[in-house]
Amino acid sequence: MKILVTIPHFFKQQKNAIHGSQKNPQPRIQALTNSILSLQQLFGKPPLMIKVGERITIPANTIQSTSIDIVICTTGEDHLIPYLPLPQGLFIHNKTNAEPLLLGFECHKILKDNFGKYDYYCFLEDDLIIRDANFFTKLNWFNQVTDFQKVLFPNRYELGLNEYTGKCYVDGDLLPRVTAPFQNVNDEPELKGQIMNIPVVFRRALNPHSGCFFLTHEQMKYWTEKDYFLDKNTNFISPLESAATLGIMKTFKIYKPAPESANFLEINHLGNAFFCLLGSVVKVPKN
């Protein structure tokens, strides 16, 4: 399986910043570094197993092999690429002159320009980390048992430890009116399956945003043939959410694992921007 991942990355420190891309650089360096490392460790160079008695290695996980190319899109000099503590060759740096908030659409261009070379075409915000070696195996299963017009997004989660929990999924339902102009969640609202004798439930997402998407060859072809592909429409929340979500939402039926099956497909949002709201802005009911 050949995988192409595109990542928009921007950093410019500012006072009274709102976004993480404008605050302390160190968390952004850590996030992007961890994202790249995890992708390469899980899906890049083939894994090995040490035969201790013979002091040699043998290939591992050969039933399904993967390879990955990572392209990071930046604009001007507003990025942290020189500060990443990574060896050469783990990613391609694509330099642009795009508006910072529209960098995601530069990633869409890269995906289109490389159409036909990969099995999966992916977009990932620069603070997201895949930690599941079976991530694409799960996507493959979903795509095989459904039709190509159904797309599965992961649940984003943050980790911490407080009086309430140690793990929090951060993209629960929006009010229906927010996405109603772009999707009809009542059209095939729920899918059910079973994996290793465990039921899994998928629902049309009232909050389809995950900061990422993962399209098959067939899905990528279908999207790029739409007249609105690369129209840079930013009408869903902001340009950032629009680049990650709007085009997919207009083209496909987006599903996410339902809360009762949330960890079937998930992705780590580094930091605690949402987690720290528990008990204050976000109410936590008492048991």
C-alpha positions in Angstrom: 0.0 0.0 0.0 1.4 3.3 -1.1 0.4 6.4 1.0 0.8 10.1 0.3 0.4 12.5 3.2 0.3 16.2 2.9 0.7 18.5 5.9 0.2 22.3 5.9 2.6 24.0 8.3 2.8 27.6 9.4 4.4 29.4 12.3 4.8 33.1 13.0 5.0 34.2 16.6 2.7 37.0 17.6 1.5 38.8 20.7 -2.0 38.0 21.9 -2.1 35.0 19.6 -5.2 32.9 19.2 -3.8 29.9 17.2 -1.0 27.6 18.3 0.8 28.5 15.1 1.3 32.0 16.6 2.4 31.1 20.1 5.4 29.3 21.6 7.3 27.5 18.9 8.4 24.6 21.0 5.1 22.8 21.1 4.7 23.2 17.4 8.2 21.7 16.8 7.3 18.8 19.0 4.0 18.2 17.4 5.2 18.2 13.8 8.3 16.1 14.7 6.1 13.5 16.4 3.6 13.5 13.5 6.4 12.8 11.0 8.1 10.2 13.1 5.0 8.3 13.9 4.0 8.2 10.2 7.4 6.9 9.2 7.7 4.5 12.1 4.3 2.9 11.4 4.1 3.1 7.6 7.5 3.9 6.3 10.6 1.8 6.4 9.8 -2.0 6.8 9.8 -3.1 10.5 12.3 -5.7 11.7 12.3 -8.4 14.4 15.5 -9.3 16.2 16.1 -13.1 16.5 18.0 -12.8 19.8 19.5 -16.3 19.7 21.1 -15.7 16.3 21.7 -12.0 16.6 20.1 -11.2 13.3 17.0 -9.5 12.1 14.1 -10.7 10.0 11.3 -8.8 8.3 8.1 -8.2 10.3 4.5 -7.4 9.4 5.0 -8.7 5.9 1.4 -9.7 5.3 0.5 -6.1 4.4 3.4 -3.8 3.6 3.2 -0.1 3.3 5.3 2.8 2.1 4.7 6.5 2.7 5.7 9.9 1.2 5.2 13.0 3.3 5.0 16.5 1.8 5.0 19.5 4.1 3.6 22.7 2.6 4.9 26.0 3.9 4.7 29.7 2.9 7.6 32.1 2.8 9.8 31.9 5.8 7.0 31.4 8.3 7.7 27.9 9.4 9.8 25.8 11.8 11.3 23.3 9.3 14.9 24.2 10.1 14.3 23.4 13.8 12.9 19.9 13.4 15.3 17.4 15.1 14.9 14.9 12.3 17.3 13.2 9.9 17.2 14.0 6.2 14.9 12.3 3.8 11.8 11.8 6.0 9.7 14.3 4.2 9.6 16.7 1.2 9.5 20.4 1.9 7.1 22.1 -0.6 7.7 25.9 -0.4 4.9 28.2 -1.6 3.9 31.9 -1.5 0.3 31.1 -0.5 -1.7 33.0 2.1 -1.1 31.3 5.4 -4.7 30.4 6.1 -5.0 28.9 2.6 -2.0 26.5 2.9 -4.4 23.6 3.1 -5.4 24.1 -0.5 -1.8 23.9 -1.5 -1.9 20.4 -0.1 -4.9 19.7 -2.3 -2.8 20.7 -5.3 -0.1 18.2 -4.3 -2.6 15.4 -4.0 -4.0 16.1 -7.4 -0.6 16.5 -9.0 0.3 13.0 -7.7 -2.9 11.3 -8.6 -2.4 7.8 -9.9 0.8 7.1 -7.9 -0.7 6.1 -4.6 -3.4 4.0 -2.9 -4.3 6.6 -0.3 -4.2 10.4 -0.6 -4.1 12.1 2.8 -4.3 15.5 4.5 -3.1 16.0 8.1 -2.9 19.2 10.2 0.5 19.6 11.7 -0.5 18.8 15.3 -2.1 15.4 14.6 -0.4 12.1 15.3 -1.5 8.6 14.2 -0.6 6.1 16.8 -2.5 3.0 15.5 -0.5 0.6 13.2 -3.8 -0.7 12.0 -5.1 2.7 11.0 -5.1 2.1 7.2 -6.2 -1.6 7.7 -9.3 -0.3 9.4 -9.9 2.3 6.6 -9.5 -0.5 4.0 -12.0 -2.7 5.8 -14.5 0.2 5.9 -14.0 1.0 2.3 -14.4 -2.6 1.2 -17.7 -3.1 3.1 -19.3 0.2 2.0 -19.4 2.2 -1.3 -16.9 4.8 -2.4 -19.2 7.7 -1.6 -18.9 6.9 2.1 -15.8 8.3 3.8 -14.6 7.4 7.4 -13.0 10.1 9.5 -11.2 9.4 12.8 -12.2 10.9 16.2 -9.6 13.4 17.4 -8.7 13.0 21.1 -6.5 14.7 23.6 -4.7 13.1 26.6 -4.2 14.5 30.1 -5.1 13.5 33.6 -7.5 15.3 35.9 -10.4 14.6 38.2 -12.6 13.8 35.3 -10.7 11.6 32.8 -7.4 10.8 31.1 -8.7 10.9 27.5 -11.2 13.2 25.8 -12.6 13.1 22.3 -12.9 16.7 21.2 -15.1 16.8 18.1 -18.6 15.9 19.4 -21.7 17.1 17.6 -22.1 20.7 16.4 -25.6 22.2 16.3 -27.3 20.7 13.1 -27.6 24.1 11.5 -23.8 24.5 11.2 -23.4 21.8 8.6 -26.9 21.6 7.2 -26.0 23.8 4.1 -23.4 21.2 3.1 -24.7 17.8 4.1 -27.8 15.8 4.9 -27.0 13.6 7.9 -30.4 11.9 7.7 -29.3 10.2 4.5 -28.0 6.8 5.7 -27.4 8.1 9.2 -25.9 5.0 10.7 -23.9 2.0 9.7 -23.1 -1.1 11.9 -20.5 -3.8 11.7 -18.5 -6.2 13.7 -14.8 -6.6 14.1 -13.4 -9.6 16.0 -16.8 -10.2 17.5 -17.0 -6.6 18.8 -19.9 -4.4 17.4 -18.9 -1.1 15.8 -21.2 1.7 15.0 -20.6 4.6 12.6 -22.8 7.7 12.3 -23.0 10.6 9.9 -21.0 13.3 11.6 -22.7 16.5 12.8 -19.2 17.6 13.4 -17.3 16.2 10.4 -14.1 18.1 11.2 -11.1 15.9 12.2 -8.3 18.1 10.8 -7.5 15.3 8.3 -8.9 13.1 5.6 -7.8 9.9 3.9 -9.1 9.1 0.4 -8.7 6.1 -1.8 -7.7 6.4 -5.4 -11.3 6.2 -6.5 -12.5 8.8 -4.0 -9.7 11.2 -4.9 -10.6 10.9 -8.6 -14.2 11.5 -7.9 -13.4 14.7 -5.8 -11.0 16.2 -8.3 -13.6 15.9 -11.1 -16.0 18.2 -9.2 -16.1 21.8 -10.5 -15.6 23.1 -7.0 -12.3 21.3 -6.4 -9.6 23.9 -5.5 -12.2 26.7 -5.5 -10.7 27.7 -2.1 -14.2 28.0 -0.5 -13.8 28.9 3.2 -17.5 28.9 4.2 -17.2 26.2 6.8 -16.2 27.8 10.2 -12.8 29.2 8.9 -10.3 28.6 6.2 -8.5 26.0 8.3 -11.6 23.9 8.9 -12.7 24.4 5.3 -9.4 23.1 3.8 -9.6 20.0 6.0 -13.3 19.2 5.7 -15.6 21.3 3.4 -14.7 19.8 0.0 -15.0 16.2 1.4 -18.3 17.1 3.2 -19.8 18.4 -0.1 -18.6 15.4 -2.1 -19.1 12.4 0.2 -21.1 11.1 3.2 -18.7 11.5 6.1 -19.0 9.0 9.0 -17.1 8.8 12.3 -17.1 6.0 14.8 -20.0 6.7 17.2 -19.2 7.6 20.8 -19.7 4.0 21.9 -17.1 2.9 19.3 -15.0 6.0 19.4 -11.6 4.3 19.5 -12.2 2.2 16.4 -10.5 5.0 14.4 -8.9 7.8 16.3 -6.1 10.4 16.0 -4.2 12.2 18.7 -4.5 16.0 18.8 -1.3 17.1 20.6 -1.7 19.5 23.4 -4.7 20.2 25.7 -6.5 23.0 24.1 -9.8 21.2 24.5 -9.0 19.0 27.5 -8.3 22.0 29.8 -11.8 23.2 29.2 -13.3 20.3 31.1 -15.1 21.4 34.3 -15.1 25.1 33.2 -16.3 26.0 29.7 -17.4 22.4 29.2 -19.6 20.9 31.9 -18.9 17.4 33.1 -22.0 15.8 34.7 -21.5 14.2 38.1 -21.9 10.4 38.2 
